[in-house]
Every structure is written in C-alpha cells, then in structure tokens.
Amino acid sequence: MAAALQALPTVEVPSTRSPVDKSYRRMLHGMERFAREHALAPQATLRFRLLPRQPGMSMDGIRLKVVGDTGSKTVPIAADHSFTLERDETLWREDAAVLANRKTLSMTWRAEVRSPGVPEGMRRLGDLRLECLVGMEAGLVSNNAHLFAWLDEFLRSPERVCSDPNGNYMFFTERPVFAISLQHGERRATLPFHAMYAGNPPAEEMPYCDCQVLLEHSYHAPIWDASWPDDTLLSFDYADAPPAASAAAPQDRAAALAALGPPQTRLRFDSGREVWLYQSAPPTSLPPGPDGRPRMGEHVLLFSPAGATLKTRQRAP
C-alpha cells in the first residue's frame, strides 16, 4: 500500500485554507454554450475573468490551475485577470477543478464576451446576453449558498435567469458608474435606478453578493427585453468622469436636503461618493413597465466624498 501511494504523482496546489474552485466540466459546458448561441454575437470572442469580491483583495499574483486526480495544468492569466481554457480529455473524465490560490468568496468569476467594432466605453446587448448564458452554464456566479439555498435548479437555469426580468444577472463596468443609456437607431432610454448598484441590497446581504466591493460598478442589463435587439449599445456615464452638474442643481448635500427634502434612497459607496434617489409618480396613471414595475419619475444626484454635487440626472416615468 505504501509503495502504491509513493507511485502516485504529486500535484502542487498553493496552500490556502479554503481555495476558490470551479468545476472544469461546467466551465467547458459554458464554452460549448458559447458556440451554440454564437448567433447572439457572431464575431465575438470568449474569455473568463476574475474580479475582486472582498475588501482588500489583491488581484496581483493570482495563480490558476486545473487539477484532476492524476495531473494538473497551469492556466495562464492575462494582465486584465482574464483567461481561457483548453479541453483536456483526461481532466474532463476526472471531473477536475479549476483552482486559484485565493480563499473562497474572495473573488468572483465572470464570462466576458466582446464583439469587435464596439466603440470604446460601450457594450453590445447581444454580448451581454451571451455572457449571461455562458456564465450561468459554467456555474461562475459565486453567491453564497446561504442566500440562495431556496433556489432550485429550475431557477438557476440559464434560460430562466437570462430571460426573466427578475433574473438579475449582474454585470460590472470597468469604472464606477452613474448612469447607463441604451440606444438602437433613433430609440434611446436610460436604465432605471433599480437596475443599478445590485438593486441596492440591504447591508446584511452584502457579504453574500458578488458585488461586495464592486457595488459602484454593478448593473443589470435588460437582456430579457426582446424589444431591444442584440445590436443595441449601452453607454456609460462614469461617476469619476468630470463633473457635469447643471448650474440649477443643488450645490451640495445640505442644499439638496433643504430644497428637495430627504431622498427615498441614499447609497454611500466605499469610494466615499454618495448617490441620492428621488422618485415621483406620473401625473396620470400609466401601465407598468416591461419589467412589471410601476413607472416612476427619477431625479438622481451624485455627491463627492466632501458633499459637493458632482452629477445629476432625471428620468421620465
């Protein structure tokens, strides 16, 4: 028995109390889903990407391996913390794990689908639709089971999550975001506030959210809304872009409070910036929006850490 054990190959995995791991088989299933659904983004390429999830998480020096029963394979990671996987039949049969030298819940994983020719600072809706399908198929969303224990496999399915207004698959921008606009031809729209910032989850749920340190970067795209074609473009007004508040806007938090009263929603980010939401009912009754929610007018203000007004925006019901 001792001789048999000595004959087994040694697989070195970086020491960590709770390693981050994903199923190699499921990630390859995600790649297969990408190939099957390529019509959503015919010219796009697929990569997987690692993102921080907990405060203080360093993305430098991450090492990634596919580890099976009898061997392992190192996975190169690009400077933007993205990578691809190659199919290895032995590792597939052994139901290998994709391991990183980081602890559980310290990172989140996403598929990244990018079509060529999309202008800088914009995303294509068909790419995002395919990202959701691949990400769900690959089992990348790393929300803690404590929060989603009630979900059955039907509700976890790519079709259910990616085609339902309440699926809430989360996307992340490269920079902190203040507003997101949709455009296709002459049609224009601004995403409602509830589609931003992970829907403003309660503080007690934040440890279970992929957005824990990326709240100011997070949004839900209307991938479920078939009235927006795949070639629809999303453009981003970033929170750290030059200020664009109008001269008529309140100059700071105190002025906003005096002029407008307490906001319905007040959200403070790790950056120190703060966003306030004021909602107003339409003057006449309107049918619910395409997501089934009541139509509400929005007035949103962004404040600097010192309290100065940086940006404002309004959205009609």
N, C-alpha and C positions, 0 to 999 in steps of 0.2 A: 504493500500500500504506500509506504514512504517513497519507494522508488518511482511509483506511478505518479505521485504528486510532484516529485522533483522533475519529472519529464514534461510537465505541463509548461507552456510558455508563460513568461511573466509579462503582464500588461501594466505599465506605469500610468496611474491616473493621479493628477495633482491632489494633494491631501486637502480635504475640506470636510467639515462636519456634516454638511447637507449639500451635496453637489447639485447644481442645476442640471436637469437632464430632460431630454425629449426623445420620443420614440423615432428611431431611424425609419422604421417601416411607415409610420404615419407621415413623416416629412416627405418620403418618396411618394406616398399616395397624394400628397399635396402637389408635387411636381407633375404627377400624372393628371391631376385635375386641371392644372395649368394648361397642359397640352390639349385636353378635351375641350376646354372652354376658351381656347385661344381666339375665337371669333370676337370676344369682347374687347380684345386688344391685339389685333393681328400682327403688329410689328414689335410688340413689347418683349422685354426680357424679364426673367425672374431671378431674384436673389433673396436670400433670407438676411434679416438684420437683427442685431442685438441692441437693446435700448436699456438705459438705467431705470430701475424701479424704486429703489430706496435711497433716502438721503445719504450723501457721502459716497455713493457707489462710483468707483473709478472704472472707466471703460478701457483703460490702458492695461496692456499686459495680459489680456484675456487669451487663454489657450483652449482650443476646442478639439475634441477627438470623438470619433465613432468607435465605441467599444463593444465587442461581442464576447462570446465565450472563449474563443481561441485566438483572437487577434484584435488589433485596433488599427485605425487610420487617422492620421493628423489632418485636420481641416484648416487650410489657410484662411486667415481673416484679413480683409482689406482695411485700409486706413479709416474708412467710414463705418467699420464694425459690421460689414456685410460679408456674406459668404455664399458659396454654392455647394451642393452635394453631388457626388458621383455614385452611381449604383454599383454596389458590390454584392454579388450573389451570396457569398458566404455570410457577410454581415446581415444581409436580408434574412437568410434562413435562421440565423441565430437570434433574431429579434433584438438587434443591437440597440444601444442607447447613444444619443448624442450628448456628450458630457462637456461642461465648461468648468474651469477652475474658479467657480463662484458659488455662493450659497443659494439655496432655494429661495425664490421670491426676491432675490437681489436684482434680477434682470427680467425684462420681458422680451419676447421674440415676436417678430412680425415677418410676413411675406412682403416683398417690395416689388411691384410691377411697374415698369416705366416704359412708355412708348416714346420713340424718337420724335423730335419736332415739337414737343410741348414747350411753350415759352417758359423761360426761367421764372420761378416763383409761382407756377401754376400746376395744377394736377388735372388729369383727364378722368372723367367719371367712370368710363369703362375699365380703366386701370384699377381704380379703387374697388369696383365690383369684383374684379378677378382677384384682387388682393384678399378680399373677404372670403371668397370661396376657397382659395388656396390655404389661407391662414386657419380657417375652421377645419378643413380636411386634414391639415397637418397637425392639428392639436397644439397650435402655438400660443393661444391665449392662456396666460398663466394666472388667471384669477384664482384665489384660494378657494378650495372646495368648501370651506366653511360658509362662504357666501352663496355658493351655487349648488349646495347639496340637494336642494329641492328640484333641480332641473333633471329631466330625464333625457334619454338620448335623442328623442324627437326634437326637443327644444334646443339641443346642442347641434343639430344638423346644419350643415352649410346652407341648405335650401331655406330652412326656417329662419335662421339668423340673418342671412343676407337678403332676404326678400320681404321681411316684415318691418313695418315702421318701428316696432318695439325691439327689434333685434339688437340695436345699439352696438354694432361692431365699432370699435374705437380706432381712429386714425390719429396720427401725430404729425405736426408740422415741424420744420427744421428750427423755427424761431417762435417765440411767444406770439400768439395771435390775438387780434382784437375783433376782426370781422372777416367773414368769408362770403364771397359773392359767386353766384352761378351765372354762366352766360352760354347761350346757344343761339346763334343767329341774332335776331333782334330781341329775343327774350332775355330778361335779366331778373334776378331775385337775390335777396340776402338771406343767409341761413338764420333762423330764429335763435334766440339766446339759449333755449333749451338744447340745441344741437351743439353747443359749445361747452368746453370745460367739463366733460363727462356728465353733463346734465346736473352739475353742482351737487355731488353726492354729500350726504351728511359726514361730519368729521369722523364719526365712529366707523364708517365704511371705508375710509381712505386706505387703511393698511391692506385691504383686500382688493384694491383697484390697481390695474396696470398703470393707471395714471398718477400714482402716488407722488412722484417727483416731476411729472410731465403734465400736470393739470393745465397749465397755461398754454400748452402745446396741443391739447386734445380736442377732437371734434368728431361728430357723427355726420357722415355724408349721406345724402338721400339716395343711396344705392338701390333702395327698394322702389323708388318712384319711377315707373316706366315712362312717365311723360317727359322726363329728361333723357335724351339719347346718350349713347355711350361717348359721343364726341363732345359732350358738354364739358366746359372748362371751369374749374374752381380757381378763383384768385384770392389772395390773402392780403389783408391789411395787418401788418405786424405791429405788435404792441411796442416794440423797441425801435420802430421807424420814426423819423422826425415828427414832432407833434403836429397835429392838424386840427386842433380845436378851433371853432369859429369864435369871432370876437364877441358874439352874443352869448356864448356858453358861460356858465358859472366859472369863475377863475380858480376855485379850489373847492375842497370838500365842504368847508364851512359855508361858502356861498351857495353851493348846491343844496345843502341841507336847509338853509334859510329860504331859498327860492322854491324848492321842489318838495321839501319835506323828506322823511325817511324813505329810502328805496325799498321796494318789495324784496329785492335780493341784493346782498352785499357780499362780495367774494374777495378775499385777500390771498395773494399768491406768495410763494416763497421768495420771489424777487422783491417783495415789498410793494409792488403795484397793487392797485385795488380797482375793482370794477363794480359799478352800481347799475342795477336794472330798475327802471320804472315802467310799469305796464299800464295800458289804458284800454278799456273796452271800446269797440267801434260804436259810432253814433246810432247805427241801425243794426239789427240782428243779421248776422252772416252765418252761412253754413260752416261746419267745421272744416279745417284744412285737410289736405290729402292724408295727413297722418292721424286724423281723427281728433286732434286737439282743437280747443276753441281758438278762434282768430283774435289776436290781441295786438294792439299797437305797442311799440317798444321805443324807449329812449334810454340809451346806454352811455355811461360816462366812464372813462378810464383816468385814474389818478396816479401820479408818481408816488414813490415812497414818501416824499415830503408833503404830499397832499395837493400838489398843483394839478389842474386839469390838463391832460395830455391829448385826449381824443374824445370825440362824441359821435354818435350815430343815431339815426332814427329809422324805424322800420314800420311801414304801414300795416294794418291788420291784414 
